[in-house]
Amino acid sequence: MNDTPDDNQRIALVTGASRGIGRAAAIALSKAGCHVILSARTTGGLEEVDDEIRAAGGSTSILKLNLAHGDKVDALGPTLYPRWQRLDVLVAAGGILGRLSPLGHVPTDEWEQVLNINLTANWRLIRSLDPLLRRSEAGRALFLTSRAARKIRAYWGPYAVSKAGLEALVKTYAEEVSTTPVKVNLLDPGPTRTRMRAQAYPGEDASSVKPPEDLAPLILKLTSPDCDVHGQIIAAED
């Protein structure tokens, strides 16, 4: 971590911030005045985002975090608390696609990896960061889901199951904080020009789908202190 925000800045943490939707969210939150904690598995991409935000006058901290390492995710809240005592925004954008193949052909370790990163890591994030979100006057948590959780197709098993589980997880959390100022939602971004999309649809013309930056206004709306939406799945195309 490498910067100190102003006292009146909202503190935002973005996982998967080195590229794709996470990167777009981090830049948008910074432009909206947040101090953004950039988190991802590798520091190279994070440093590029950090440079871009700082060049535009924003402030950031870099926090290397591999979502597959549960003990590191568990330590996140205790790591952030001494410095900021609260968390105003969480955008959980980190995730993986996994193998697209018949269920019987999915290796055990790949099944467990997808479920661990897309589902269990988000449970760990909730467990670790909930106390900090509750200390905010307007805590906002936003998790990325996919229509694959509801529009079931062959060969998408691990990913679809992980996102269906994530939706149940986040809706449960939303119920548990319903009497607090914290607002929790899921964003279904729809077709978006990301590395994961290219992996799933290798023959697709990337220019035929929207860039991640097009999601910025909706992300800002759902993480704003003024947002009163709670416990919902918001589809970008709606």
ZAVEX-407834 format. One record per residue (C-alpha): residue in three letters; x, y, z. Coordinates in steps of 0.5 Angstrom, whole numbers, plus 500, padded with zeros to 3 digits. Layout:
<atoms>
AlaXYZ...
</atoms>
This chain:
<atoms>
Met500500500Asn503507498Asp498513499Thr494516505Pro487519503Asp484525505Asp480525511Asn473526507Gln475521501Arg471515501Ile475508501Ala474503496Leu477496495Val477493488Thr479486487Gly481484480Ala483491479Ser489490474Arg484489468Gly477488465Ile471490469Gly475491476Arg480496472Ala474500469Ala471500476Ala477502480Ile479508475Ala471510475Leu471510483Ser478514483Lys475519478Ala469520483Gly473522489Cys475515492His481513495Val482506491Ile485500494Leu487496488Ser488489489Ala489483484Arg494477484Thr500480480Thr503487481Gly505489474Gly498490472Leu496494478Glu502498477Glu499500471Val493502473Asp496506479Asp500510474Glu494512470Ile490514476Arg495518479Ala497521473Ala489524473Gly490526480Gly487520484Ser490517490Thr491509490Ser494504495Ile496497492Leu495491495Lys497484492Leu492479494Asn491472491Leu484470492Ala486463492His490464498Gly484464504Asp489466509Lys491472506Val483474504Asp482472511Ala487477514Leu484483509Gly480486514Pro485486520Thr490489515Leu486495513Tyr483497519Pro489500523Arg490504517Trp482507515Gln478504520Arg472503515Leu471501508Asp466505504Val466501498Leu467494496Val467492488Ala469484488Ala471483481Gly476478481Gly474471478Ile476466473Leu472462468Gly475455468Arg475450463Leu469449459Ser467442458Pro463436460Leu462435467Gly465428467His471431464Val473437469Pro479435473Thr477435481Asp483441482Glu480445476Trp473444479Glu475446486Gln479452483Val473455480Leu469454486Asn474457491Ile476463487Asn469465485Leu465463491Thr469461497Ala473467496Asn467472496Trp465469502Arg472470505Leu471477503Ile464478506Arg467475513Ser473479513Leu470486511Asp463486513Pro466489520Leu469495516Leu463496511Arg458497517Arg463502520Ser462506514Glu456511514Ala454508507Gly457502506Arg456499499Ala458492496Leu458490489Phe459483486Leu460481479Thr455475477Ser453472470Arg447470467Ala450463466Ala448462473Arg441463471Lys441461463Ile444454464Arg448451458Ala452445457Tyr459445458Trp459451463Gly458447469Pro464450474Tyr463457472Ala455457472Val455453479Ser460458482Lys456464480Ala449461482Gly452460489Leu455467489Glu448470488Ala445466493Leu451468498Val450475496Lys443475497Thr444472504Tyr449477506Ala444483504Glu439480508Glu443480514Val445487513Ser438489511Thr437493518Thr444497517Pro446502512Val450497508Lys447496501Val449490497Asn448488490Leu450484484Leu452486477Asp451482471Pro455486466Gly453482460Pro457481454Thr463485455Arg470486452Thr475482457Arg480477457Met475472460Arg470473455Ala475472449Gln477466453Ala470463453Tyr469466445Pro475465442Gly472467435Glu468473437Asp470480434Ala472483440Ser469490437Ser462487437Val461487445Lys462493449Pro468495453Pro469495461Glu469502461Asp461503459Leu460499465Ala463505469Pro456509470Leu452503473Ile458501478Leu458508480Lys451509481Leu451502485Thr456504490Ser454511491Pro452513498Asp445515495Cys444508492Asp438505495Val438499491His439493496Gly439485495Gln438485487Ile441483481Ile442488476Ala443487469Ala447492465Glu443491459Asp436492463
</atoms>
